[in-house]
Amino acid sequence: MSQSGNRLTVHWDKYPEEVFIVTASGTLIHESIQPLHITTLQQLTSKGLTFPIRRMTLAVFDGAHEVIVRPASMDVSTFEQIFVNRDYDSANLPDEATTIIDLGANVGYATVDFAHRYSRAKIVAVEPDAGNFELLQENVRALDSRVVALQGAVWTHDGEINLCATTESGAALGSDAFRVSSQQNPGGKPVPCWKLSTLVEKAGFDHIDILKIDIEGAELELFSENPEPWLSKTGLLIIETHERFRPGSDQAVRQALAAHFEELPAKGENLFFRNTALA
């Protein structure tokens, strides 16, 4: 065994040598293991018996937090985007934030990322799908009262909305991907919905330091129906638009932001906009 800097090399008698990265906390991370390799770990075989792997627990932030990943799902690519590519680690972010809303929180990886970046922040995380929401609750449990998780969706009114797994044309969105629609859809399920102004009021926020939106095309309606009351309270907007299957969504967002927001450099699939009136 030998060490050079933060690299620890293990020399085996019968096997090739292995290199580990030593983190600041002393955790060893195998150099050759990448998160996308999780997709190959879908079953365990021992003594002729096969056991499927439904979920795994991975440590992030040098072991300070653990999150659950379902190997055969979109969790893998989302994990890579947030914890490997660091899509939300941007110079656009404010130095401090105390109020954050995560719309389309999925299983909570972005919520966890924000919570560890901003230790004083209260975060509202909204996710409509029951399966994703269950994991969201588990992934943020260690954050206690700092995160309020709500199963439902943001929309243009308070009430119920239809949750479906296909585009308006009927094409499948993909594994674990969902959108909300006011139209009836075969296989759709009703879920609670709230206006964004209602969510802000429920949270007790008088402003939103960071508003993250990834709602599979529903940004078209959200930004077309009088967004000014909550936009005027938003300091930084991080959004992924879905023009590819909701034509007009990107234009709706940009038109609503044109008066008081400046566009900042994008990162990954995320667009960043800063409210110049609050800067």
Short mmCIF file of the C-alpha atoms (twelve columns), coordinates in Angstrom:
data_MODEL
# 
_entry.id   MODEL 
# 
loop_
_atom_site.group_PDB 
_atom_site.id 
_atom_site.type_symbol 
_atom_site.label_atom_id 
_atom_site.label_alt_id 
_atom_site.label_comp_id 
_atom_site.label_asym_id 
_atom_site.label_seq_id 
_atom_site.Cartn_x 
_atom_site.Cartn_y 
_atom_site.Cartn_z 
_atom_site.pdbx_PDB_model_num 
ATOM 1   C CA . MET A 1   0.000   0.000   0.000   1 
ATOM 2   C CA . SER A 2   1.348   3.464   -0.926  1 
ATOM 3   C CA . GLN A 3   -0.012  7.010   -0.869  1 
ATOM 4   C CA . SER A 4   0.774   10.058  -2.977  1 
ATOM 5   C CA . GLY A 5   -1.197  13.205  -2.238  1 
ATOM 6   C CA . ASN A 6   -4.871  12.204  -2.032  1 
ATOM 7   C CA . ARG A 7   -4.393  8.991   -4.032  1 
ATOM 8   C CA . LEU A 8   -4.009  5.705   -2.158  1 
ATOM 9   C CA . THR A 9   -2.733  2.740   -4.179  1 
ATOM 10  C CA . VAL A 10  -3.376  -0.788  -2.919  1 
ATOM 11  C CA . HIS A 11  -0.993  -3.469  -4.248  1 
ATOM 12  C CA . TRP A 12  -2.518  -6.971  -4.172  1 
ATOM 13  C CA . ASP A 13  -0.628  -10.264 -4.414  1 
ATOM 14  C CA . LYS A 14  -3.169  -11.944 -6.684  1 
ATOM 15  C CA . TYR A 15  -5.096  -8.991  -8.203  1 
ATOM 16  C CA . PRO A 16  -4.263  -5.839  -10.145 1 
ATOM 17  C CA . GLU A 17  -3.491  -2.782  -8.055  1 
ATOM 18  C CA . GLU A 18  -6.372  -0.439  -7.180  1 
ATOM 19  C CA . VAL A 19  -6.318  3.323   -6.693  1 
ATOM 20  C CA . PHE A 20  -8.577  5.124   -4.230  1 
ATOM 21  C CA . ILE A 21  -9.196  8.856   -3.788  1 
ATOM 22  C CA . VAL A 22  -8.946  9.941   -0.149  1 
ATOM 23  C CA . THR A 23  -11.520 12.664  0.652   1 
ATOM 24  C CA . ALA A 24  -11.110 15.390  3.265   1 
ATOM 25  C CA . SER A 25  -13.117 13.324  5.736   1 
ATOM 26  C CA . GLY A 26  -10.967 10.222  5.194   1 
ATOM 27  C CA . THR A 27  -13.503 8.410   2.999   1 
ATOM 28  C CA . LEU A 28  -12.009 6.224   0.245   1 
ATOM 29  C CA . ILE A 29  -13.603 6.428   -3.209  1 
ATOM 30  C CA . HIS A 30  -12.498 3.942   -5.854  1 
ATOM 31  C CA . GLU A 31  -10.954 5.858   -8.755  1 
ATOM 32  C CA . SER A 32  -12.539 3.715   -11.465 1 
ATOM 33  C CA . ILE A 33  -16.097 3.756   -10.124 1 
ATOM 34  C CA . GLN A 34  -18.426 6.258   -11.769 1 
ATOM 35  C CA . PRO A 35  -22.104 6.791   -10.834 1 
ATOM 36  C CA . LEU A 36  -23.322 5.657   -14.260 1 
ATOM 37  C CA . HIS A 37  -21.930 2.201   -13.482 1 
ATOM 38  C CA . ILE A 38  -24.828 1.897   -11.061 1 
ATOM 39  C CA . THR A 39  -26.902 0.817   -14.062 1 
ATOM 40  C CA . THR A 40  -24.940 -2.455  -14.187 1 
ATOM 41  C CA . LEU A 41  -25.629 -3.223  -10.530 1 
ATOM 42  C CA . GLN A 42  -29.185 -4.416  -10.901 1 
ATOM 43  C CA . GLN A 43  -28.870 -7.812  -9.290  1 
ATOM 44  C CA . LEU A 44  -26.759 -9.806  -6.864  1 
ATOM 45  C CA . THR A 45  -25.921 -13.427 -7.603  1 
ATOM 46  C CA . SER A 46  -24.655 -15.788 -4.911  1 
ATOM 47  C CA . LYS A 47  -24.487 -19.585 -4.873  1 
ATOM 48  C CA . GLY A 48  -26.722 -19.851 -7.898  1 
ATOM 49  C CA . LEU A 49  -29.389 -17.519 -6.463  1 
ATOM 50  C CA . THR A 50  -30.196 -14.125 -7.986  1 
ATOM 51  C CA . PHE A 51  -31.519 -11.201 -5.972  1 
ATOM 52  C CA . PRO A 52  -32.659 -7.998  -7.720  1 
ATOM 53  C CA . ILE A 53  -31.300 -4.711  -6.352  1 
ATOM 54  C CA . ARG A 54  -34.206 -2.273  -6.019  1 
ATOM 55  C CA . ARG A 55  -32.378 0.584   -4.328  1 
ATOM 56  C CA . MET A 56  -28.944 1.576   -3.098  1 
ATOM 57  C CA . THR A 57  -27.755 4.114   -0.555  1 
ATOM 58  C CA . LEU A 58  -24.891 6.395   -1.601  1 
ATOM 59  C CA . ALA A 59  -22.995 8.835   0.613   1 
ATOM 60  C CA . VAL A 60  -22.524 12.387  -0.702  1 
ATOM 61  C CA . PHE A 61  -20.734 15.479  0.601   1 
ATOM 62  C CA . ASP A 62  -17.811 13.414  1.917   1 
ATOM 63  C CA . GLY A 63  -20.193 11.107  3.719   1 
ATOM 64  C CA . ALA A 64  -22.157 13.878  5.450   1 
ATOM 65  C CA . HIS A 65  -25.449 12.828  3.851   1 
ATOM 66  C CA . GLU A 66  -26.901 9.663   2.337   1 
ATOM 67  C CA . VAL A 67  -29.326 9.452   -0.579  1 
ATOM 68  C CA . ILE A 68  -31.212 6.538   -2.093  1 
ATOM 69  C CA . VAL A 69  -30.769 5.611   -5.758  1 
ATOM 70  C CA . ARG A 70  -32.899 3.139   -7.720  1 
ATOM 71  C CA . PRO A 71  -30.389 1.507   -10.140 1 
ATOM 72  C CA . ALA A 72  -32.820 0.815   -13.006 1 
ATOM 73  C CA . SER A 73  -34.298 4.317   -13.124 1 
ATOM 74  C CA . MET A 74  -33.683 7.946   -14.010 1 
ATOM 75  C CA . ASP A 75  -32.289 8.390   -10.478 1 
ATOM 76  C CA . VAL A 76  -28.887 7.421   -11.882 1 
ATOM 77  C CA . SER A 77  -28.655 10.203  -14.472 1 
ATOM 78  C CA . THR A 78  -30.174 12.716  -12.051 1 
ATOM 79  C CA . PHE A 79  -27.622 11.732  -9.402  1 
ATOM 80  C CA . GLU A 80  -24.834 12.276  -11.924 1 
ATOM 81  C CA . GLN A 81  -26.184 15.679  -12.980 1 
ATOM 82  C CA . ILE A 82  -26.367 16.987  -9.437  1 
ATOM 83  C CA . PHE A 83  -23.597 15.263  -7.472  1 
ATOM 84  C CA . VAL A 84  -21.044 14.558  -10.229 1 
ATOM 85  C CA . ASN A 85  -21.522 17.235  -12.897 1 
ATOM 86  C CA . ARG A 86  -22.633 19.672  -10.182 1 
ATOM 87  C CA . ASP A 87  -25.294 21.320  -12.364 1 
ATOM 88  C CA . TYR A 88  -26.448 23.515  -9.474  1 
ATOM 89  C CA . ASP A 89  -22.931 24.482  -8.398  1 
ATOM 90  C CA . SER A 90  -22.715 27.802  -10.219 1 
ATOM 91  C CA . ALA A 91  -21.184 31.229  -9.735  1 
ATOM 92  C CA . ASN A 92  -24.715 32.508  -10.388 1 
ATOM 93  C CA . LEU A 93  -25.833 31.375  -6.930  1 
ATOM 94  C CA . PRO A 94  -26.062 33.912  -4.101  1 
ATOM 95  C CA . ASP A 95  -23.616 33.721  -1.198  1 
ATOM 96  C CA . GLU A 96  -26.506 33.331  1.236   1 
ATOM 97  C CA . ALA A 97  -30.057 32.030  0.905   1 
ATOM 98  C CA . THR A 98  -32.709 31.453  3.560   1 
ATOM 99  C CA . THR A 99  -35.802 30.751  1.435   1 
ATOM 100 C CA . ILE A 100 -35.781 28.192  -1.402  1 
ATOM 101 C CA . ILE A 101 -38.595 26.553  -3.377  1 
ATOM 102 C CA . ASP A 102 -37.899 23.404  -5.403  1 
ATOM 103 C CA . LEU A 103 -40.690 22.720  -7.906  1 
ATOM 104 C CA . GLY A 104 -40.398 19.293  -9.520  1 
ATOM 105 C CA . ALA A 105 -38.170 18.068  -6.704  1 
ATOM 106 C CA . ASN A 106 -38.174 14.476  -7.998  1 
ATOM 107 C CA . VAL A 107 -36.430 12.327  -5.340  1 
ATOM 108 C CA . GLY A 108 -34.827 15.303  -3.610  1 
ATOM 109 C CA . TYR A 109 -31.233 15.408  -4.876  1 
ATOM 110 C CA . ALA A 110 -31.335 19.122  -5.724  1 
ATOM 111 C CA . THR A 111 -33.082 19.813  -2.413  1 
ATOM 112 C CA . VAL A 112 -30.285 18.021  -0.553  1 
ATOM 113 C CA . ASP A 113 -27.680 19.928  -2.585  1 
ATOM 114 C CA . PHE A 114 -29.240 23.294  -1.701  1 
ATOM 115 C CA . ALA A 115 -29.660 22.331  1.956   1 
ATOM 116 C CA . HIS A 116 -25.978 21.522  2.327   1 
ATOM 117 C CA . ARG A 117 -24.912 24.663  0.496   1 
ATOM 118 C CA . TYR A 118 -27.180 26.921  2.559   1 
ATOM 119 C CA . SER A 119 -27.249 25.729  6.160   1 
ATOM 120 C CA . ARG A 120 -29.795 28.359  7.270   1 
ATOM 121 C CA . ALA A 121 -32.233 27.855  4.415   1 
ATOM 122 C CA . LYS A 122 -35.807 26.646  4.722   1 
ATOM 123 C CA . ILE A 123 -36.785 24.704  1.615   1 
ATOM 124 C CA . VAL A 124 -40.189 23.787  0.197   1 
ATOM 125 C CA . ALA A 125 -39.897 20.738  -2.096  1 
ATOM 126 C CA . VAL A 126 -42.872 19.873  -4.326  1 
ATOM 127 C CA . GLU A 127 -43.173 16.578  -6.240  1 
ATOM 128 C CA . PRO A 128 -46.376 15.075  -7.707  1 
ATOM 129 C CA . ASP A 129 -45.433 11.414  -8.300  1 
ATOM 130 C CA . ALA A 130 -46.050 9.099   -5.336  1 
ATOM 131 C CA . GLY A 131 -42.990 6.883   -5.944  1 
ATOM 132 C CA . ASN A 132 -40.600 9.803   -6.332  1 
ATOM 133 C CA . PHE A 133 -42.185 11.567  -3.359  1 
ATOM 134 C CA . GLU A 134 -41.631 8.551   -1.108  1 
ATOM 135 C CA . LEU A 135 -37.905 8.650   -1.854  1 
ATOM 136 C CA . LEU A 136 -37.870 12.435  -1.552  1 
ATOM 137 C CA . GLN A 137 -39.142 12.113  2.015   1 
ATOM 138 C CA . GLU A 138 -36.486 9.521   2.849   1 
ATOM 139 C CA . ASN A 139 -33.689 11.525  1.233   1 
ATOM 140 C CA . VAL A 140 -34.470 14.722  3.182   1 
ATOM 141 C CA . ARG A 141 -35.427 13.100  6.502   1 
ATOM 142 C CA . ALA A 142 -32.044 13.889  8.076   1 
ATOM 143 C CA . LEU A 143 -32.624 17.590  7.342   1 
ATOM 144 C CA . ASP A 144 -35.559 17.615  9.789   1 
ATOM 145 C CA . SER A 145 -37.755 20.714  9.748   1 
ATOM 146 C CA . ARG A 146 -35.536 22.581  7.308   1 
ATOM 147 C CA . VAL A 147 -37.368 20.915  4.400   1 
ATOM 148 C CA . VAL A 148 -41.134 20.874  3.917   1 
ATOM 149 C CA . ALA A 149 -42.024 18.192  1.355   1 
ATOM 150 C CA . LEU A 150 -45.398 18.404  -0.406  1 
ATOM 151 C CA . GLN A 151 -46.863 15.790  -2.724  1 
ATOM 152 C CA . GLY A 152 -48.572 17.674  -5.518  1 
ATOM 153 C CA . ALA A 153 -47.843 20.136  -8.301  1 
ATOM 154 C CA . VAL A 154 -47.693 23.852  -8.956  1 
ATOM 155 C CA . TRP A 155 -50.404 25.076  -11.326 1 
ATOM 156 C CA . THR A 156 -52.576 28.080  -12.178 1 
ATOM 157 C CA . HIS A 157 -55.166 27.340  -9.472  1 
ATOM 158 C CA . ASP A 158 -55.544 25.520  -6.159  1 
ATOM 159 C CA . GLY A 159 -57.324 22.158  -6.334  1 
ATOM 160 C CA . GLU A 160 -56.515 19.013  -8.319  1 
ATOM 161 C CA . ILE A 161 -54.676 18.376  -11.566 1 
ATOM 162 C CA . ASN A 162 -54.117 15.282  -13.722 1 
ATOM 163 C CA . LEU A 163 -50.715 13.561  -13.467 1 
ATOM 164 C CA . CYS A 164 -49.716 11.596  -16.571 1 
ATOM 165 C CA . ALA A 165 -46.676 9.834   -18.000 1 
ATOM 166 C CA . THR A 166 -47.111 10.841  -21.665 1 
ATOM 167 C CA . THR A 167 -46.776 13.983  -23.737 1 
ATOM 168 C CA . GLU A 168 -49.834 15.737  -25.187 1 
ATOM 169 C CA . SER A 169 -49.335 13.684  -28.359 1 
ATOM 170 C CA . GLY A 170 -49.368 10.441  -26.370 1 
ATOM 171 C CA . ALA A 171 -45.636 9.675   -26.488 1 
ATOM 172 C CA . ALA A 172 -44.121 8.214   -23.316 1 
ATOM 173 C CA . LEU A 173 -42.063 10.682  -21.305 1 
ATOM 174 C CA . GLY A 174 -39.714 7.971   -20.101 1 
ATOM 175 C CA . SER A 175 -39.122 6.017   -16.914 1 
ATOM 176 C CA . ASP A 176 -40.067 7.940   -13.769 1 
ATOM 177 C CA . ALA A 177 -40.948 11.109  -15.741 1 
ATOM 178 C CA . PHE A 178 -44.347 12.745  -15.322 1 
ATOM 179 C CA . ARG A 179 -46.189 15.920  -16.236 1 
ATOM 180 C CA . VAL A 180 -49.386 17.561  -15.079 1 
ATOM 181 C CA . SER A 181 -52.243 18.617  -17.325 1 
ATOM 182 C CA . SER A 182 -55.712 20.053  -16.992 1 
ATOM 183 C CA . GLN A 183 -56.844 17.603  -19.700 1 
ATOM 184 C CA . GLN A 184 -57.990 14.076  -18.952 1 
ATOM 185 C CA . ASN A 185 -55.418 11.483  -19.933 1 
ATOM 186 C CA . PRO A 186 -55.713 7.674   -20.051 1 
ATOM 187 C CA . GLY A 187 -53.934 6.310   -17.025 1 
ATOM 188 C CA . GLY A 188 -53.662 9.728   -15.433 1 
ATOM 189 C CA . LYS A 189 -54.036 10.231  -11.689 1 
ATOM 190 C CA . PRO A 190 -55.431 13.247  -9.833  1 
ATOM 191 C CA . VAL A 191 -52.975 15.004  -7.514  1 
ATOM 192 C CA . PRO A 192 -53.264 18.181  -5.418  1 
ATOM 193 C CA . CYS A 193 -52.141 21.396  -7.071  1 
ATOM 194 C CA . TRP A 194 -51.448 24.898  -5.806  1 
ATOM 195 C CA . LYS A 195 -50.765 28.315  -7.209  1 
ATOM 196 C CA . LEU A 196 -47.191 29.356  -6.559  1 
ATOM 197 C CA . SER A 197 -48.456 32.313  -4.546  1 
ATOM 198 C CA . THR A 198 -50.322 29.812  -2.332  1 
ATOM 199 C CA . LEU A 199 -47.117 27.813  -1.776  1 
ATOM 200 C CA . VAL A 200 -45.244 30.986  -0.846  1 
ATOM 201 C CA . GLU A 201 -47.988 31.864  1.638   1 
ATOM 202 C CA . LYS A 202 -48.071 28.317  3.092   1 
ATOM 203 C CA . ALA A 203 -44.309 28.485  3.620   1 
ATOM 204 C CA . GLY A 204 -44.528 31.865  5.323   1 
ATOM 205 C CA . PHE A 205 -42.019 33.359  2.869   1 
ATOM 206 C CA . ASP A 206 -42.042 37.083  2.149   1 
ATOM 207 C CA . HIS A 207 -39.487 36.508  -0.627  1 
ATOM 208 C CA . ILE A 208 -37.848 33.622  -2.521  1 
ATOM 209 C CA . ASP A 209 -34.052 33.680  -2.629  1 
ATOM 210 C CA . ILE A 210 -33.874 30.734  -5.056  1 
ATOM 211 C CA . LEU A 211 -36.718 29.299  -7.122  1 
ATOM 212 C CA . LYS A 212 -35.809 26.075  -8.931  1 
ATOM 213 C CA . ILE A 213 -38.320 24.861  -11.552 1 
ATOM 214 C CA . ASP A 214 -38.220 21.554  -13.449 1 
ATOM 215 C CA . ILE A 215 -41.877 20.726  -14.068 1 
ATOM 216 C CA . GLU A 216 -41.891 18.906  -17.424 1 
ATOM 217 C CA . GLY A 217 -43.552 21.602  -19.522 1 
ATOM 218 C CA . ALA A 218 -46.007 23.064  -17.002 1 
ATOM 219 C CA . GLU A 219 -43.841 26.198  -17.034 1 
ATOM 220 C CA . LEU A 220 -45.883 27.188  -20.097 1 
ATOM 221 C CA . GLU A 221 -49.008 27.679  -17.976 1 
ATOM 222 C CA . LEU A 222 -47.162 28.871  -14.875 1 
ATOM 223 C CA . PHE A 223 -45.460 31.769  -16.654 1 
ATOM 224 C CA . SER A 224 -48.474 32.640  -18.833 1 
ATOM 225 C CA . GLU A 225 -50.967 33.179  -15.985 1 
ATOM 226 C CA . ASN A 226 -50.049 36.387  -14.116 1 
ATOM 227 C CA . PRO A 227 -46.650 35.368  -12.679 1 
ATOM 228 C CA . GLU A 228 -45.772 38.896  -11.518 1 
ATOM 229 C CA . PRO A 229 -46.954 38.509  -7.866  1 
ATOM 230 C CA . TRP A 230 -44.400 35.756  -7.164  1 
ATOM 231 C CA . LEU A 231 -41.780 36.750  -9.735  1 
ATOM 232 C CA . SER A 232 -41.421 40.142  -8.057  1 
ATOM 233 C CA . LYS A 233 -40.424 38.325  -4.845  1 
ATOM 234 C CA . THR A 234 -37.920 35.963  -6.533  1 
ATOM 235 C CA . GLY A 235 -34.205 36.743  -6.427  1 
ATOM 236 C CA . LEU A 236 -32.779 33.935  -8.579  1 
ATOM 237 C CA . LEU A 237 -34.683 31.633  -10.929 1 
ATOM 238 C CA . ILE A 238 -33.197 28.313  -12.042 1 
ATOM 239 C CA . ILE A 239 -35.309 26.592  -14.683 1 
ATOM 240 C CA . GLU A 240 -35.229 23.814  -17.237 1 
ATOM 241 C CA . THR A 241 -37.672 24.533  -20.052 1 
ATOM 242 C CA . HIS A 242 -39.228 21.730  -22.109 1 
ATOM 243 C CA . GLU A 243 -39.677 23.266  -25.524 1 
ATOM 244 C CA . ARG A 244 -39.084 19.866  -27.152 1 
ATOM 245 C CA . PHE A 245 -42.545 18.627  -26.158 1 
ATOM 246 C CA . ARG A 246 -44.265 21.831  -24.967 1 
ATOM 247 C CA . PRO A 247 -43.704 24.329  -27.789 1 
ATOM 248 C CA . GLY A 248 -43.975 27.884  -26.524 1 
ATOM 249 C CA . SER A 249 -42.767 27.142  -22.990 1 
ATOM 250 C CA . ASP A 250 -39.354 28.752  -23.473 1 
ATOM 251 C CA . GLN A 251 -40.951 31.868  -24.995 1 
ATOM 252 C CA . ALA A 252 -43.476 32.111  -22.157 1 
ATOM 253 C CA . VAL A 253 -40.684 32.048  -19.579 1 
ATOM 254 C CA . ARG A 254 -38.528 34.610  -21.358 1 
ATOM 255 C CA . GLN A 255 -41.440 36.946  -22.038 1 
ATOM 256 C CA . ALA A 256 -42.451 36.928  -18.363 1 
ATOM 257 C CA . LEU A 257 -38.869 37.631  -17.271 1 
ATOM 258 C CA . ALA A 258 -38.000 40.248  -19.887 1 
ATOM 259 C CA . ALA A 259 -38.826 43.335  -17.801 1 
ATOM 260 C CA . HIS A 260 -36.899 42.685  -14.585 1 
ATOM 261 C CA . PHE A 261 -34.618 39.655  -15.006 1 
ATOM 262 C CA . GLU A 262 -31.194 39.273  -16.607 1 
ATOM 263 C CA . GLU A 263 -30.092 35.946  -18.047 1 
ATOM 264 C CA . LEU A 264 -26.915 34.486  -16.575 1 
ATOM 265 C CA . PRO A 265 -24.658 31.739  -17.994 1 
ATOM 266 C CA . ALA A 266 -26.467 28.399  -18.238 1 
ATOM 267 C CA . LYS A 267 -25.110 25.177  -16.769 1 
ATOM 268 C CA . GLY A 268 -26.148 21.728  -17.888 1 
ATOM 269 C CA . GLU A 269 -29.835 21.872  -18.798 1 
ATOM 270 C CA . ASN A 270 -30.518 24.736  -16.381 1 
ATOM 271 C CA . LEU A 271 -31.133 28.366  -17.297 1 
ATOM 272 C CA . PHE A 272 -30.349 31.014  -14.666 1 
ATOM 273 C CA . PHE A 273 -32.092 34.387  -14.347 1 
ATOM 274 C CA . ARG A 274 -31.431 37.100  -11.727 1 
ATOM 275 C CA . ASN A 275 -33.990 39.689  -10.660 1 
ATOM 276 C CA . THR A 276 -32.254 43.022  -11.292 1 
ATOM 277 C CA . ALA A 277 -34.801 44.862  -9.144  1 
ATOM 278 C CA . LEU A 278 -33.683 42.846  -6.094  1 
ATOM 279 C CA . ALA A 279 -29.962 42.667  -6.909  1 
# 
